[in-house]
Amino acid sequence: MMTGTVRLASLVTAGLATSGCFIYATQSWDPNDFGVVRIGRAVLTTAAVTCDYLITLRNTPPATQEYDFLKSEVHARSARRLLDLCCSNRGTYIKVGQHLGALKYLLPPEYTSTLSVLHSRAPSTPLPDVLHIIQEELGKKTSELFVQFEETPLGAASLAQVHRAVLWDGRMVAVKVQHPKVRQQSSRDIMIMEVLLRIVKKVFPQFEFMWLVEEAKKNLPRELDFLNEARNAEKMADMVRKFPFLKIPKIHWDISTERVLVMEYVEGGQANDLDYMKRNNIDVDKAQEIRSNAAAYLPQISQLLASVPRQMLLLLKTNDLLRGIETTLGTNANASSFLCMSRCCVQAIARHHRKTASSLWSYTYISISEWLRLGQLQLYELLLWAHSSSLGQRLIYLVHWISHSLY
């Protein structure tokens, strides 16, 4: 039976490679675009990972120490294969790899620890290509736009990289330049990913990650439009203006396009840099939240994500980001971020309903309902505080003692 599985995987690999070549050829065949190589890498990596799991674990009974050891080794090998694939194909592959590397309490640690390097060590574009994109987008040479342009990028991500520069009026700026070819390759990369993930799901029915491809198909075109990012940055700057420790750089609209974004250069630290927080006297909680058993529920969580409305998925992904930051910082699991997000949702829904209210009574009813829901959240937060603080536990003990004394 195993020989038949391997033979099937080989046939699928050959078929996908051929179909992938056809897809690239019919849209724009360019040998320098690594069309065949990109497809071949993705297909062969998927086949290697699938066969590794099937062959390594086929004769070992689950829920045993040997099974867990072998599974951990397969996880590690598969994660390294995916990392090599992401670094080789770049672009969309790095974007998806970064997202997987951030799911610290959903995926096995072998995957997250291996893929997390993509957040800070993504491959960079050579300087001549960067300068060519700037001239192509802005119609001027870099020397005409900047009195100084640093050759070494400050950082490289999946879709772009950032260089520090100085304008002719002396202002220091950060120049974000999109990697070449990433825009034209992204739609085809996602198409291939979708085909490969569907095949993996046929082999492993419990595998539920199609939602990741669906989100990439919807959001990647927006991320490739830097002007959309600039508009969102200005909205965010308005939202966090009350927080002095948060700074959103100002946008230089006159020299920004969909592929080149020039913004104010600001010194700062990452949201998950605990040392930076301490050096700058930014308070974080001291306790650490443990989520070591969450990976066991990945199939159920993935099925739920595939069925929930998009609005709810956005909330869950936002909470996932907040929890990821809290886990890295080692902050207390007091649900404050989720409660804050819940309050914002209640207020946003109430504002929307008030705009469409047909009468004064309806307007008043909506406002009272909003007040009651916010009160429930406040009460819930107080209960969480009571359970986690020593003073709150004493109060709970006192209430229990009084109730026992009375009855």
C-alpha positions as CSV (number, residue, x, y, z in Angstrom):
1,M,0.0,0.0,0.0
2,M,2.9,2.3,0.8
3,T,4.4,1.7,-2.6
4,G,1.1,2.7,-4.2
5,T,1.0,5.9,-2.1
6,V,4.6,6.9,-3.1
7,R,3.7,6.1,-6.8
8,L,0.6,8.3,-6.5
9,A,2.6,11.1,-5.0
10,S,5.1,10.9,-7.8
11,L,2.4,11.0,-10.4
12,V,0.8,14.0,-8.7
13,T,4.1,15.7,-8.5
14,A,4.8,15.2,-12.2
15,G,1.3,16.3,-13.1
16,L,1.4,19.4,-11.1
17,A,4.8,20.4,-12.4
18,T,3.5,20.0,-16.0
19,S,0.3,22.0,-15.2
20,G,2.3,24.6,-13.4
21,C,4.6,25.1,-16.4
22,F,1.5,25.4,-18.6
23,I,0.0,28.1,-16.2
24,Y,3.2,30.1,-16.3
25,A,3.7,29.7,-20.1
26,T,0.2,30.7,-21.0
27,Q,0.4,33.9,-19.0
28,S,3.9,35.1,-19.6
29,W,6.8,32.7,-20.2
30,D,10.1,34.2,-19.1
31,P,13.0,31.8,-18.3
32,N,14.5,34.5,-16.1
33,D,11.4,34.6,-14.0
34,F,12.1,31.1,-12.7
35,G,8.6,29.9,-13.5
36,V,9.5,26.2,-13.9
37,V,11.9,26.3,-11.0
38,R,9.4,28.0,-8.6
39,I,6.6,25.5,-9.4
40,G,9.0,22.6,-9.2
41,R,10.3,23.6,-5.8
42,A,6.8,24.0,-4.4
43,V,5.6,20.7,-5.7
44,L,8.6,18.7,-4.7
45,T,8.7,20.2,-1.2
46,T,5.0,19.4,-0.7
47,A,5.5,15.8,-2.0
48,A,8.6,15.4,0.3
49,V,6.8,16.6,3.4
50,T,3.7,14.5,2.7
51,C,5.7,11.3,2.0
52,D,7.9,11.9,5.1
53,Y,4.9,11.9,7.4
54,L,3.3,8.9,5.7
55,I,6.5,6.8,5.7
56,T,8.0,7.7,9.0
57,L,4.8,7.3,11.1
58,R,3.1,4.5,9.3
59,N,4.2,1.6,11.6
60,T,4.3,3.4,14.9
61,P,1.3,3.4,17.2
62,P,0.0,6.9,18.1
63,A,0.1,8.2,21.7
64,T,3.4,6.5,22.4
65,Q,6.8,8.0,23.4
66,E,8.3,6.7,20.2
67,Y,5.5,8.2,18.0
68,D,6.0,11.6,19.7
69,F,9.7,11.5,19.1
70,L,9.4,10.5,15.5
71,K,6.7,13.1,14.9
72,S,8.9,15.8,16.4
73,E,11.7,14.8,14.0
74,V,9.4,14.9,11.0
75,H,8.1,18.3,12.1
76,A,11.6,19.6,12.3
77,R,12.6,18.2,8.9
78,S,9.4,19.5,7.3
79,A,9.8,23.0,8.8
80,R,13.4,23.2,7.4
81,R,12.1,22.2,4.0
82,L,9.4,24.9,4.1
83,L,11.9,27.5,5.2
84,D,14.2,26.6,2.3
85,L,11.2,26.8,-0.1
86,C,10.2,30.2,1.3
87,C,13.7,31.6,1.1
88,S,14.1,30.3,-2.5
89,N,10.8,31.4,-3.9
90,R,10.5,34.5,-1.8
91,G,7.6,36.9,-2.2
92,T,4.2,35.3,-1.4
93,Y,5.9,32.2,0.1
94,I,7.8,34.3,2.7
95,K,4.5,36.1,3.5
96,V,2.7,32.8,4.2
97,G,5.8,31.5,6.1
98,Q,5.9,34.5,8.3
99,H,2.2,34.0,9.2
100,L,2.8,30.4,10.0
101,G,5.8,31.3,12.1
102,A,3.6,33.6,14.2
103,L,1.1,31.0,15.2
104,K,3.0,30.1,18.3
105,Y,0.2,28.4,20.2
106,L,-1.4,26.7,17.2
107,L,1.4,25.0,15.3
108,P,4.1,22.7,16.8
109,P,7.1,24.6,18.1
110,E,9.4,22.9,15.5
111,Y,7.5,24.9,12.8
112,T,7.2,28.2,14.6
113,S,10.8,28.3,15.8
114,T,12.1,27.5,12.3
115,L,9.8,29.8,10.3
116,S,10.0,32.7,12.7
117,V,13.4,33.7,11.3
118,L,11.6,34.9,8.2
119,H,10.4,37.9,10.2
120,S,13.9,39.3,10.5
121,R,16.0,37.4,8.0
122,A,14.0,37.6,4.8
123,P,16.2,37.7,1.6
124,S,16.8,41.3,0.3
125,T,16.8,42.7,-3.2
126,P,20.2,43.8,-4.8
127,L,20.7,47.6,-4.7
128,P,20.6,48.0,-8.6
129,D,17.2,46.5,-8.7
130,V,16.0,48.8,-5.9
131,L,17.3,51.9,-7.6
132,H,15.7,50.8,-10.9
133,I,12.2,50.4,-9.2
134,I,12.5,53.9,-7.6
135,Q,13.4,55.5,-10.9
136,E,10.6,53.5,-12.7
137,E,8.0,54.5,-10.2
138,L,9.0,58.2,-9.5
139,G,10.5,59.1,-12.8
140,K,13.7,60.4,-11.3
141,K,17.1,59.0,-10.3
142,T,17.7,58.3,-6.6
143,S,20.4,61.0,-6.6
144,E,17.8,63.5,-7.7
145,L,15.4,62.6,-4.9
146,F,17.8,62.0,-2.0
147,V,21.1,63.6,-1.0
148,Q,22.0,60.3,0.7
149,F,20.6,56.8,0.2
150,E,22.0,53.9,2.4
151,E,22.9,50.9,0.3
152,T,22.3,48.4,3.1
153,P,18.6,47.9,3.9
154,L,17.4,48.5,7.4
155,G,15.3,45.4,7.0
156,A,13.8,43.1,4.4
157,A,10.3,41.5,4.5
158,S,8.3,39.3,2.3
159,L,7.1,41.9,-0.1
160,A,9.5,44.8,0.3
161,Q,12.6,46.2,2.0
162,V,13.4,49.5,3.7
163,H,16.3,51.8,3.2
164,R,17.2,54.9,5.2
165,A,17.7,58.1,3.1
166,V,18.0,61.9,3.5
167,L,16.0,64.3,1.4
168,W,17.6,67.4,-0.1
169,D,16.0,69.5,2.6
170,G,17.7,67.5,5.3
171,R,14.8,65.4,6.6
172,M,15.6,61.8,7.2
173,V,13.2,59.3,5.7
174,A,12.6,55.6,5.4
175,V,12.0,54.3,1.8
176,K,10.0,51.2,1.4
177,V,10.6,49.5,-2.0
178,Q,8.6,46.6,-3.3
179,H,10.6,43.6,-4.4
180,P,10.7,43.2,-8.2
181,K,8.3,40.7,-9.8
182,V,6.5,40.0,-6.5
183,R,3.3,41.6,-7.9
184,Q,3.2,39.6,-11.1
185,Q,4.1,36.3,-9.3
186,S,1.8,36.6,-6.4
187,S,-1.5,35.5,-8.0
188,R,0.1,32.5,-9.7
189,D,1.9,31.5,-6.4
190,I,-1.4,31.6,-4.5
191,M,-3.0,29.5,-7.3
192,I,-0.3,26.8,-6.9
193,M,-0.5,26.9,-3.1
194,E,-4.2,26.3,-3.3
195,V,-3.8,23.3,-5.5
196,L,-1.1,21.8,-3.4
197,L,-3.0,22.4,-0.1
198,R,-6.1,20.7,-1.6
199,I,-4.0,17.7,-2.4
200,V,-2.5,17.6,1.1
201,K,-6.0,17.7,2.5
202,K,-7.0,14.7,0.5
203,V,-4.1,12.8,2.0
204,F,-4.6,14.2,5.5
205,P,-8.3,14.9,6.0
206,Q,-7.6,16.6,9.4
207,F,-5.5,19.2,7.7
208,E,-7.5,22.5,7.6
209,F,-5.5,25.4,6.3
210,M,-7.5,26.5,3.3
211,W,-8.6,29.6,5.1
212,L,-5.0,30.8,5.0
213,V,-5.0,30.7,1.2
214,E,-8.4,32.4,1.0
215,E,-7.2,35.2,3.2
216,A,-4.0,35.6,1.1
217,K,-6.1,35.8,-2.1
218,K,-8.2,38.6,-0.6
219,N,-5.6,40.6,1.3
220,L,-2.4,40.3,-0.7
221,P,-3.5,42.7,-3.5
222,R,-4.2,45.3,-0.8
223,E,-0.8,44.7,0.8
224,L,0.9,45.2,-2.6
225,D,-0.6,48.7,-2.9
226,F,1.6,50.9,-0.7
227,L,-0.8,53.8,-1.1
228,N,-3.4,51.8,0.7
229,E,-0.9,51.1,3.4
230,A,-0.2,54.8,3.7
231,R,-3.9,55.6,4.1
232,N,-4.2,53.0,6.8
233,A,-1.1,54.5,8.5
234,E,-2.8,57.9,8.7
235,K,-5.9,56.3,10.1
236,M,-3.9,54.4,12.7
237,A,-2.0,57.6,13.6
238,D,-5.3,59.3,14.4
239,M,-6.5,56.3,16.5
240,V,-3.3,56.1,18.7
241,R,-2.7,59.8,19.0
242,K,-3.5,59.7,22.8
243,F,-0.7,57.2,23.4
244,P,2.7,59.0,23.7
245,F,4.8,55.8,23.4
246,L,3.3,55.0,20.0
247,K,4.5,56.8,16.9
248,I,3.2,56.3,13.3
249,P,5.6,57.9,10.8
250,K,4.2,60.6,8.5
251,I,3.8,59.8,4.8
252,H,5.5,61.8,2.1
253,W,2.7,61.6,-0.4
254,D,4.4,63.6,-3.2
255,I,7.1,60.9,-3.6
256,S,5.1,57.7,-2.8
257,T,3.5,55.3,-5.2
258,E,1.9,51.8,-5.1
259,R,5.4,50.2,-5.1
260,V,7.5,52.9,-3.3
261,L,6.5,54.4,0.0
262,V,8.5,57.2,1.6
263,M,7.8,58.0,5.2
264,E,9.3,59.9,8.1
265,Y,12.2,58.0,9.8
266,V,11.5,57.3,13.4
267,E,13.7,55.4,15.9
268,G,11.8,52.8,17.9
269,G,11.5,49.2,18.9
270,Q,9.2,46.3,18.1
271,A,6.1,45.6,20.1
272,N,7.5,42.3,21.3
273,D,10.9,43.6,22.3
274,L,10.9,43.2,26.1
275,D,14.3,44.7,26.6
276,Y,13.3,47.8,24.7
277,M,10.2,48.1,26.8
278,K,12.2,48.0,30.0
279,R,14.9,50.5,28.8
280,N,12.2,53.0,28.0
281,N,10.1,52.4,31.1
282,I,7.1,50.9,29.3
283,D,5.2,48.7,31.7
284,V,4.3,45.1,30.8
285,D,2.9,42.4,33.0
286,K,5.4,40.0,34.6
287,A,3.7,36.6,34.4
288,Q,3.8,34.2,31.4
289,E,0.9,32.6,29.8
290,I,1.4,28.9,28.9
291,R,-0.3,27.4,25.9
292,S,1.6,24.2,25.5
293,N,-1.5,22.0,24.8
294,A,-3.2,24.3,22.2
295,A,-1.6,22.5,19.2
296,A,-3.6,19.4,20.0
297,Y,-6.8,21.2,19.0
298,L,-5.5,22.5,15.7
299,P,-7.9,20.5,13.5
300,Q,-10.9,21.6,15.4
301,I,-9.7,25.2,15.4
302,S,-9.0,25.2,11.7
303,Q,-12.5,23.7,10.9
304,L,-14.0,26.5,13.0
305,L,-12.0,29.2,11.2
306,A,-13.1,27.8,7.8
307,S,-16.8,28.2,8.7
308,V,-17.0,31.5,10.7
309,P,-18.0,34.8,9.0
310,R,-15.1,36.9,7.7
311,Q,-15.9,39.6,10.3
312,M,-15.4,37.1,13.1
313,L,-12.3,35.8,11.5
314,L,-10.9,39.3,11.5
315,L,-11.5,39.5,15.3
316,L,-10.0,36.1,15.9
317,K,-6.9,37.0,13.9
318,T,-6.6,40.3,15.7
319,N,-6.7,38.6,19.0
320,D,-4.2,36.1,17.7
321,L,-1.8,38.9,17.0
322,L,-2.3,40.5,20.4
323,R,-1.9,37.2,22.2
324,G,1.3,36.5,20.2
325,I,2.8,39.8,21.3
326,E,1.8,39.1,24.9
327,T,3.3,35.7,24.8
328,T,6.6,37.0,23.5
329,L,6.7,39.8,26.1
330,G,5.8,37.3,28.8
331,T,2.9,39.4,30.0
332,N,0.0,38.3,32.2
333,A,-2.9,36.5,30.7
334,N,-5.5,38.9,32.0
335,A,-7.5,39.1,28.7
336,S,-7.1,42.9,28.7
337,S,-6.4,43.1,25.0
338,F,-9.4,41.0,24.1
339,L,-11.7,43.0,26.5
340,C,-10.5,46.2,24.9
341,M,-11.2,44.8,21.4
342,S,-14.7,43.7,22.6
343,R,-15.5,47.2,23.9
344,C,-14.5,48.7,20.5
345,C,-16.7,46.2,18.7
346,V,-19.7,47.0,21.0
347,Q,-19.2,50.7,20.4
348,A,-18.7,50.3,16.7
349,I,-21.9,48.3,16.3
350,A,-23.9,50.8,18.4
351,R,-22.6,53.7,16.3
352,H,-23.7,51.9,13.1
353,H,-27.2,51.2,14.5
354,R,-27.6,54.7,15.8
355,K,-26.9,56.1,12.3
356,T,-29.8,54.0,10.9
357,A,-32.2,54.6,13.9
358,S,-35.7,55.5,12.7
359,S,-36.9,57.2,15.8
360,L,-35.8,58.8,19.1
361,W,-37.0,55.7,21.0
362,S,-34.9,53.4,18.8
363,Y,-31.9,55.7,19.2
364,T,-32.3,55.6,23.0
365,Y,-32.8,51.8,23.1
366,I,-29.5,51.3,21.2
367,S,-27.6,53.6,23.5
368,I,-29.0,51.8,26.6
369,S,-28.1,48.4,25.1
370,E,-24.6,49.7,24.4
371,W,-24.3,50.9,28.0
372,L,-25.5,47.6,29.4
373,R,-23.1,45.5,27.3
374,L,-20.2,47.7,28.2
375,G,-21.2,47.3,31.9
376,Q,-21.2,43.5,31.5
377,L,-17.7,43.6,30.1
378,Q,-16.6,45.9,33.0
379,L,-18.1,43.4,35.5
380,Y,-16.4,40.5,33.8
381,E,-13.1,42.3,34.0
382,L,-13.6,42.9,37.7
383,L,-14.3,39.2,38.2
384,L,-11.1,38.3,36.4
385,W,-9.2,40.8,38.5
386,A,-10.7,39.3,41.7
387,H,-9.6,35.8,40.7
388,S,-6.1,36.8,39.8
389,S,-5.2,39.3,42.6
390,S,-4.4,38.5,46.2
391,L,-6.8,41.3,47.4
392,G,-9.6,40.0,45.2
393,Q,-9.1,36.4,46.5
394,R,-9.3,37.7,50.1
395,L,-12.6,39.5,49.2
396,I,-13.9,36.3,47.6
397,Y,-12.9,34.4,50.8
398,L,-14.6,37.0,52.9
399,V,-17.9,36.8,50.9
400,H,-17.8,33.0,51.2
401,W,-17.2,33.3,55.0
402,I,-20.0,35.7,55.5
403,S,-22.5,33.6,53.4
404,H,-21.6,30.5,55.4
405,S,-22.0,32.4,58.7
406,L,-25.4,33.6,57.7
407,Y,-26.7,30.2,56.7
